[in-house]
Amino acid sequence: MISFEKVSKFILSEVSIHIPAGVTTGVIGVTGSGKTTLLKLACGLLQPERGSVYTLGREATIPSGRQTKLLPKELGVLFAHLPLLQPEESVRSNFQSRGLIYRMPKERFWREYHRLSERLGFAEFQQEKVQTLSLGQRRRAELGAVLLHQPKLLLLDEPTVGLDQNAKEALRSLLEEREADGLTTVITSHDMSDIAAVCGRIAVLNQGRLYAYGSRELLLKKYAPVDVMQLTLRSGVPNLEDLPVKSYAADNDKWMLIYDSNHITSAEILRTILTTCSVQEVSIHKPDLEDVLMRIEQEKTEVTEEQGKT
Protein backbone atom coordinates (compact mmCIF):
# COMPACT_ATOMS: atom_id res chain seq x y z
CA MET A 1 0.00 0.00 0.00
CA ILE A 2 2.83 2.41 0.94
CA SER A 3 6.50 1.81 0.18
CA PHE A 4 9.48 4.08 0.86
CA GLU A 5 12.73 3.14 -0.84
CA LYS A 6 15.76 4.90 0.69
CA VAL A 7 13.87 8.18 0.94
CA SER A 8 15.51 11.40 2.14
CA LYS A 9 13.73 14.72 2.68
CA PHE A 10 14.53 17.43 5.22
CA ILE A 11 15.44 15.52 8.40
CA LEU A 12 14.38 12.12 6.96
CA SER A 13 17.38 10.12 5.81
CA GLU A 14 17.47 6.85 3.87
CA VAL A 15 14.05 5.71 5.10
CA SER A 16 12.85 2.37 3.72
CA ILE A 17 9.52 1.00 4.93
CA HIS A 18 6.58 -1.00 3.57
CA ILE A 19 3.10 -0.62 5.05
CA PRO A 20 0.78 -3.33 3.69
CA ALA A 21 -2.90 -2.96 2.93
CA GLY A 22 -5.39 -3.44 5.74
CA VAL A 23 -2.97 -2.55 8.55
CA THR A 24 -3.13 0.34 11.01
CA THR A 25 0.38 1.67 11.60
CA GLY A 26 1.49 4.22 14.17
CA VAL A 27 4.48 6.49 13.55
CA ILE A 28 6.10 7.70 16.77
CA GLY A 29 9.14 9.77 17.68
CA VAL A 30 10.09 12.94 19.49
CA THR A 31 9.16 16.33 18.04
CA GLY A 32 11.18 17.03 14.90
CA SER A 33 11.89 13.39 14.07
CA GLY A 34 10.13 13.60 10.68
CA LYS A 35 6.68 12.11 11.35
CA THR A 36 4.65 14.75 9.48
CA THR A 37 7.19 14.88 6.65
CA LEU A 38 6.73 11.13 6.17
CA LEU A 39 2.96 11.55 5.78
CA LYS A 40 3.35 14.46 3.35
CA LEU A 41 5.67 12.35 1.23
CA ALA A 42 3.19 9.46 1.30
CA CYS A 43 0.39 11.56 -0.15
CA GLY A 44 2.53 13.51 -2.61
CA LEU A 45 2.44 16.93 -0.93
CA LEU A 46 6.22 16.69 -0.80
CA GLN A 47 8.62 14.97 -3.16
CA PRO A 48 11.78 13.32 -1.88
CA GLU A 49 15.24 14.70 -2.44
CA ARG A 50 16.40 11.11 -2.93
CA GLY A 51 14.62 7.78 -3.18
CA SER A 52 11.11 6.81 -4.25
CA VAL A 53 7.70 6.71 -2.62
CA TYR A 54 4.92 4.42 -3.88
CA THR A 55 1.38 4.84 -2.59
CA LEU A 56 -1.69 2.90 -3.68
CA GLY A 57 0.33 1.06 -6.29
CA ARG A 58 1.88 4.06 -8.02
CA GLU A 59 4.61 6.59 -7.49
CA ALA A 60 3.57 9.35 -5.11
CA THR A 61 6.37 11.72 -6.06
CA ILE A 62 5.62 14.73 -8.21
CA PRO A 63 7.22 14.46 -11.65
CA SER A 64 8.66 17.67 -13.05
CA GLY A 65 5.90 19.98 -14.29
CA ARG A 66 3.07 17.62 -13.28
CA GLN A 67 0.97 16.90 -10.24
CA THR A 68 0.35 13.72 -8.31
CA LYS A 69 -2.58 11.64 -9.54
CA LEU A 70 -3.99 10.19 -6.35
CA LEU A 71 -7.73 9.71 -6.69
CA PRO A 72 -9.73 11.44 -3.92
CA LYS A 73 -11.87 8.32 -3.46
CA GLU A 74 -8.80 6.30 -2.53
CA LEU A 75 -7.19 8.69 -0.06
CA GLY A 76 -8.19 10.54 3.09
CA VAL A 77 -5.68 12.96 4.65
CA LEU A 78 -5.77 15.05 7.82
CA PHE A 79 -2.83 17.19 8.93
CA ALA A 80 -2.77 18.82 12.34
CA HIS A 81 -1.87 22.30 11.07
CA LEU A 82 -3.49 22.35 7.63
CA PRO A 83 -7.19 23.41 7.50
CA LEU A 84 -9.46 20.80 5.95
CA LEU A 85 -12.82 22.58 6.04
CA GLN A 86 -13.88 25.98 4.73
CA PRO A 87 -13.96 28.21 7.85
CA GLU A 88 -16.76 30.55 6.69
CA GLU A 89 -19.14 27.69 5.87
CA SER A 90 -21.13 25.49 8.26
CA VAL A 91 -20.08 21.94 9.05
CA ARG A 92 -23.06 20.59 7.14
CA SER A 93 -22.30 22.71 4.05
CA ASN A 94 -18.69 21.55 4.08
CA PHE A 95 -19.81 17.93 4.06
CA GLN A 96 -22.27 18.54 1.24
CA SER A 97 -19.50 20.11 -0.82
CA ARG A 98 -17.24 17.13 -0.18
CA GLY A 99 -20.05 14.76 -1.13
CA LEU A 100 -20.30 16.50 -4.50
CA ILE A 101 -16.52 16.44 -5.00
CA TYR A 102 -16.47 12.68 -4.39
CA ARG A 103 -19.62 12.21 -6.50
CA MET A 104 -21.34 10.31 -3.75
CA PRO A 105 -24.94 9.23 -4.47
CA LYS A 106 -27.33 11.23 -2.27
CA GLU A 107 -28.63 8.23 -0.37
CA ARG A 108 -25.12 7.01 0.44
CA PHE A 109 -23.95 10.52 1.34
CA TRP A 110 -26.73 11.17 3.86
CA ARG A 111 -26.41 7.69 5.34
CA GLU A 112 -22.68 8.20 5.97
CA TYR A 113 -23.12 11.80 7.09
CA HIS A 114 -25.74 11.00 9.72
CA ARG A 115 -23.83 7.96 10.94
CA LEU A 116 -20.56 9.88 11.34
CA SER A 117 -22.19 12.96 12.86
CA GLU A 118 -23.77 10.81 15.56
CA ARG A 119 -20.72 8.59 16.19
CA LEU A 120 -18.22 11.48 16.35
CA GLY A 121 -20.61 13.89 18.03
CA PHE A 122 -20.74 16.82 15.61
CA ALA A 123 -24.49 16.60 14.90
CA GLU A 124 -25.17 19.11 17.68
CA PHE A 125 -23.17 21.89 16.00
CA GLN A 126 -23.54 20.93 12.33
CA GLN A 127 -25.19 24.25 11.42
CA GLU A 128 -22.43 26.38 12.96
CA LYS A 129 -19.63 27.92 10.92
CA VAL A 130 -16.34 26.07 11.23
CA GLN A 131 -14.50 29.24 12.29
CA THR A 132 -16.66 29.47 15.43
CA LEU A 133 -15.89 25.94 16.63
CA SER A 134 -13.52 24.93 19.40
CA LEU A 135 -10.46 22.82 18.54
CA GLY A 136 -12.17 19.65 19.73
CA GLN A 137 -15.36 20.36 17.79
CA ARG A 138 -13.44 21.15 14.61
CA ARG A 139 -11.36 18.00 14.93
CA ARG A 140 -14.48 15.82 15.27
CA ALA A 141 -15.89 17.34 12.07
CA GLU A 142 -12.57 16.99 10.23
CA LEU A 143 -12.29 13.32 11.14
CA GLY A 144 -15.80 12.75 9.85
CA ALA A 145 -14.90 14.57 6.64
CA VAL A 146 -11.90 12.36 5.85
CA LEU A 147 -13.91 9.22 6.58
CA LEU A 148 -16.99 10.31 4.63
CA HIS A 149 -16.07 8.87 1.23
CA GLN A 150 -14.70 5.60 2.70
CA PRO A 151 -11.11 5.86 1.40
CA LYS A 152 -8.79 2.89 1.00
CA LEU A 153 -5.93 4.76 2.67
CA LEU A 154 -6.14 7.15 5.62
CA LEU A 155 -3.25 9.39 6.72
CA LEU A 156 -3.85 11.06 10.09
CA ASP A 157 -1.45 13.54 11.67
CA GLU A 158 -2.11 13.96 15.41
CA PRO A 159 -5.82 13.13 14.98
CA THR A 160 -6.72 13.08 18.68
CA VAL A 161 -5.47 16.58 19.58
CA GLY A 162 -8.36 18.40 21.25
CA LEU A 163 -10.58 15.33 21.52
CA ASP A 164 -12.20 14.26 24.78
CA GLN A 165 -12.20 10.63 25.85
CA ASN A 166 -15.62 9.90 24.28
CA ALA A 167 -14.51 11.21 20.91
CA LYS A 168 -11.23 9.26 21.10
CA GLU A 169 -13.12 6.05 21.78
CA ALA A 170 -15.53 6.77 18.92
CA LEU A 171 -12.59 7.28 16.55
CA ARG A 172 -10.92 4.06 17.69
CA SER A 173 -14.14 2.15 17.13
CA LEU A 174 -14.58 3.58 13.63
CA LEU A 175 -10.99 2.79 12.66
CA GLU A 176 -11.31 -0.78 13.93
CA GLU A 177 -14.49 -1.26 11.90
CA ARG A 178 -12.93 0.21 8.76
CA GLU A 179 -9.75 -1.84 9.22
CA ALA A 180 -11.90 -4.98 9.24
CA ASP A 181 -13.19 -3.83 5.84
CA GLY A 182 -9.64 -3.40 4.50
CA LEU A 183 -8.79 0.22 5.35
CA THR A 184 -5.09 1.05 5.66
CA THR A 185 -4.36 3.77 8.21
CA VAL A 186 -1.14 5.57 9.14
CA ILE A 187 -1.26 7.68 12.31
CA THR A 188 1.28 10.02 13.87
CA SER A 189 0.68 10.94 17.50
CA HIS A 190 2.38 12.15 20.66
CA ASP A 191 -0.25 10.25 22.65
CA MET A 192 1.20 6.76 23.02
CA SER A 193 -2.02 5.37 24.47
CA ASP A 194 -3.83 6.28 21.24
CA ILE A 195 -1.19 4.56 19.14
CA ALA A 196 -1.14 1.47 21.33
CA ALA A 197 -4.94 1.16 21.28
CA VAL A 198 -5.44 0.98 17.51
CA CYS A 199 -2.13 0.25 15.77
CA GLY A 200 -1.02 -3.24 14.87
CA ARG A 201 2.39 -1.99 13.78
CA ILE A 202 4.65 0.75 15.09
CA ALA A 203 7.34 2.68 13.20
CA VAL A 204 9.84 4.57 15.36
CA LEU A 205 11.60 7.58 13.86
CA ASN A 206 14.70 8.88 15.58
CA GLN A 207 16.58 11.91 14.22
CA GLY A 208 15.08 11.32 10.79
CA ARG A 209 15.95 7.63 10.55
CA LEU A 210 13.68 4.60 10.80
CA TYR A 211 15.04 3.15 14.02
CA ALA A 212 12.54 0.33 14.53
CA TYR A 213 9.46 -1.13 12.84
CA GLY A 214 7.25 -3.98 13.96
CA SER A 215 4.43 -4.99 16.24
CA ARG A 216 3.99 -3.27 19.61
CA GLU A 217 4.79 -6.53 21.39
CA LEU A 218 8.01 -6.99 19.40
CA LEU A 219 9.23 -3.46 20.16
CA LEU A 220 8.46 -3.82 23.86
CA LYS A 221 10.27 -7.16 23.97
CA LYS A 222 13.34 -5.69 22.27
CA TYR A 223 13.61 -2.24 23.85
CA ALA A 224 11.61 -2.28 27.09
CA PRO A 225 11.33 -5.80 28.52
CA VAL A 226 11.65 -4.79 32.19
CA ASP A 227 8.49 -5.38 34.26
CA VAL A 228 7.81 -4.36 37.86
CA MET A 229 5.89 -6.63 40.26
CA GLN A 230 4.54 -5.21 43.52
CA LEU A 231 3.47 -7.64 46.24
CA THR A 232 1.69 -7.38 49.56
CA LEU A 233 2.44 -10.49 51.62
CA ARG A 234 0.26 -12.04 54.31
CA SER A 235 3.03 -14.22 55.68
CA GLY A 236 6.39 -15.68 54.85
CA VAL A 237 9.52 -14.36 53.15
CA PRO A 238 10.09 -15.07 49.43
CA ASN A 239 13.15 -17.01 48.39
CA LEU A 240 14.59 -15.16 45.38
CA GLU A 241 17.85 -17.09 45.01
CA ASP A 242 16.76 -19.05 41.94
CA LEU A 243 14.86 -16.19 40.33
CA PRO A 244 16.64 -14.04 37.70
CA VAL A 245 15.29 -10.73 39.08
CA LYS A 246 17.32 -7.65 38.26
CA SER A 247 16.67 -6.07 41.66
CA TYR A 248 14.20 -6.03 44.51
CA ALA A 249 13.20 -3.90 47.51
CA ALA A 250 11.26 -4.78 50.65
CA ASP A 251 9.45 -2.69 53.25
CA ASN A 252 7.89 -5.04 55.81
CA ASP A 253 5.15 -6.87 53.88
CA LYS A 254 5.55 -4.69 50.76
CA TRP A 255 7.88 -6.10 48.11
CA MET A 256 8.88 -4.81 44.69
CA LEU A 257 10.62 -7.01 42.12
CA ILE A 258 12.16 -5.77 38.85
CA TYR A 259 12.76 -8.40 36.20
CA ASP A 260 13.34 -8.94 32.48
CA SER A 261 10.23 -10.51 30.97
CA ASN A 262 12.39 -12.02 28.22
CA HIS A 263 14.06 -14.19 30.88
CA ILE A 264 11.17 -15.06 33.18
CA THR A 265 7.42 -14.52 33.26
CA SER A 266 5.34 -13.06 36.06
CA ALA A 267 3.54 -16.40 36.39
CA GLU A 268 6.84 -18.19 36.99
CA ILE A 269 7.85 -15.66 39.64
CA LEU A 270 4.53 -15.95 41.45
CA ARG A 271 4.61 -19.73 41.33
CA THR A 272 8.00 -19.74 43.05
CA ILE A 273 7.04 -17.13 45.64
CA LEU A 274 3.85 -18.97 46.59
CA THR A 275 5.88 -22.00 47.67
CA THR A 276 7.14 -20.05 50.72
CA CYS A 277 4.69 -17.13 51.07
CA SER A 278 1.02 -16.24 51.27
CA VAL A 279 0.24 -13.31 48.98
CA GLN A 280 -2.51 -10.83 49.74
CA GLU A 281 -2.21 -8.57 46.69
CA VAL A 282 -0.17 -8.41 43.52
CA SER A 283 0.12 -5.85 40.72
CA ILE A 284 2.34 -5.83 37.66
CA HIS A 285 3.48 -2.75 35.76
CA LYS A 286 4.44 -3.44 32.18
CA PRO A 287 6.33 -0.90 30.04
CA ASP A 288 4.64 1.06 27.28
CA LEU A 289 5.66 2.85 24.08
CA GLU A 290 6.94 5.83 26.10
CA ASP A 291 9.49 3.45 27.60
CA VAL A 292 10.45 2.26 24.11
CA LEU A 293 11.13 5.84 23.00
CA MET A 294 13.12 6.57 26.16
CA ARG A 295 15.26 3.46 25.66
CA ILE A 296 15.90 4.31 22.01
CA GLU A 297 16.92 7.86 22.94
CA GLN A 298 19.21 6.42 25.60
CA GLU A 299 20.79 4.02 23.10
CA LYS A 300 21.42 6.84 20.63
CA THR A 301 23.02 8.94 23.36
CA GLU A 302 25.25 6.05 24.42
CA VAL A 303 26.37 5.44 20.82
CA THR A 304 27.11 9.14 20.33
CA GLU A 305 29.17 9.24 23.52
CA GLU A 306 31.14 6.16 22.50
CA GLN A 307 31.85 7.65 19.08
CA GLY A 308 33.03 10.82 20.79
CA LYS A 309 35.55 8.87 22.84
CA THR A 310 37.06 7.27 19.72
Buried (B, 14 or more C-beta within 10 A) or exposed (E): BBBBBEBBBBEBBBBEBEBEEBBBBBBBBEEEBBBBBBBBBBBBBBBBEEBBBBBBEEBBBBEEEEEBEBEEBEBBBBBBEEEBBBEEBBBBBBBBBBBEEBEBEEEBBBEBBEBBBEBBBBBEBBEBBBEEBEEBBBBBBBBBBBBBBBBBBBBBBBBBBBBEEEBBEBBBEBBEEBBEEEBBBBBBBBBBEBBBBBBEBBBBBBBBBBBBBBEBEEBBBBBBBBBBBBBEBEEBEBEBEEBEBEEBEBEEBEBBBBBEBEEBEBEEBBEBBEEEBEBEEBEBEEBBBEBBBEBBBEEBEEEEEEEEEE
